Amino acid sequence: MIKKNFKTLAAFAKKGLAIAVVCAISLPAFAEGYQVNSQSARQEGMGHTGTALKLGAESMLFNPAGMAFMDSKWDISLGVTGISSKVKFTGESGKVETDNPLSTPLFGYIGYKPCKNLAIGVSLTNPAGNSLVYPDSWAGSTLIQEVSLKAFSVQPTVSYKFNDIISIGAGLMIDFGSFAQKKALVAAGAFDAMGAMASQFAPMVPGLGNMANAIAALPAGKDLAGIELSGNSTVSFGFNVGVLVNVSKKVSLGASYRSKVKMSVEEGEAELYYANETASGVINTFTNLDLASLAGSLPPQVASQIPLAAIQGQQATLKGMNALDGAGFEAALPIPSIFNFGVAYKPTEKWAIAADFQYTGWSAYESLVVKFDETTGNYTLSSHKGYDDSYAVRIGAERVISDFATVRIGSYIDTTPVQKENYNPETPGAFVYCATAGASLSPLKFFTIDLTFAYLTGKAVNGSCPAASGDGNFAGEYKKSAIMPAIGLRFKF
């Protein structure tokens, strides 16, 4: 029985203390959700199509070549989308559901046409973002507890049409952003085995009685310690180019390419947090416990069964965890390249139908390397991502009812680059389907209000990834969904 208890003690840090979680710290990654497909309230109603359409200032995002066909000197579009999303996870421990905050990606476009064939402008968009909040102390808390990312892109753009048939456009993408991530390092129940053994041997080593009492006072069912990473990315640059061709009065073709942008965090900071003072005290006491002296105070037949080296190894791991508190780090991950091809058809003056194909170069995300500063001995870790390229297909239609009202409908499918055998709960990718509908109201000739509602649902995915403890895999079924209402205001002068 004694031998069995000490084997449990040697294993508790492997299973309860997330000893390998330090090697799993990473920046958030976003799979198909990395792209925020709600950068126009008007076009979201058409399935977020637009590569072959003439959208005025909003063409800066979809295809900068389209901006040259602006029909006014000034074209301004502003708006916001509310994204209410959730992920349902089902695993061995049961079912949980995320409680994500409402995300509100913004978009703004200002276009100016100084002459007949030339248009210039600037846009501000949120091309990427992620926000997930899992329940406290859930089964995967040592992999991820919370994650939040905001990415912004400022794009000055120029567009020129050679005639009424062909136009080109180009924009400079200036990207920046911020993120925060939390995960548990010492899981709930990590010291249960230690507490039981401390009580058992308290008669032989009186000091162990105090330890047993302290462990008994730990908050039940709550992770005892964790880490929060946060940082701002440096400014990165990319480009967005496109071409648009009017094949006839009814048919147009468009193609655009947005380059990969490398987002880098050079001055990130790590901070440890504890469930309460008792948890902090127990962890620090165990970290600094003189195990050799403790073993020497036990009867020889008992001390000989203590896996001293293994337990001291777990102490060293916790000391390494403590070294991360307040440490700085640097890391980088790509915003992938995106190629769009679109076709638009206007059977009549009041109807428009559009279809887009989008190819995203997610294979650029092969691995993530995080390097901590010299206070940790320049500790460096690398995690394999191995993403695959993905694609999306979009379709939408628009019907002009009158000078006052226009209605739209659309849908799209989007594949995921995340491999099932490397499926982390911070990146719950899936094959998704989205249905959209919207309307525009023009109370004034120069002013339009765009309203849209979209519903997204993902196919259930059974995926797994290496457990934070390094012992086996963390597996389960993930199912995600989101509702996305949006409002936009457009002005023409």
Secondary structure, DSSP 8 states (H G I E B T S, - for coil): -HHHHHHHHHHHHHHTB-TTGGGG------GGGGB---S-HHHHTTTT--TTS--GGGHHHH-GGGGGG-SSSEEEEEEEE-BEEEEEEEETTEEEE-----B--EEEEEEEEEETTEEEEEEEEEEEEEEEE--TT-TTTTT-SEEEEEEEEEEEEEEEESSSSEEEEEEEEEEEEEEEEEEEEE-TTTTHHHHHHHHHHTTTSTHHHHHHHHHHTS-TTS--EEEEEEEEB--EEEEEEEEEEE-SSSEEEEEEEE--EEEEEEEEEEEEEESSHHHHHHHHHHHT--HHHHHHTS-HHHHTT--HHHHHHHHHHHHHHHHTTT-EEEEEEEE--EEEEEEEE-SSTTEEEEEEEEEE-GGG--EEEEEE-GGGTS-EEEEE-----EEEEEEEEEEE-SSSEEEEEEEEEE-----GGG--TTS----EEEEEEEEEEEEETTEEEEEEEEEEEE--EEEEEE-TTSSSEEEEEEEEEEEEEEEEEEEE-
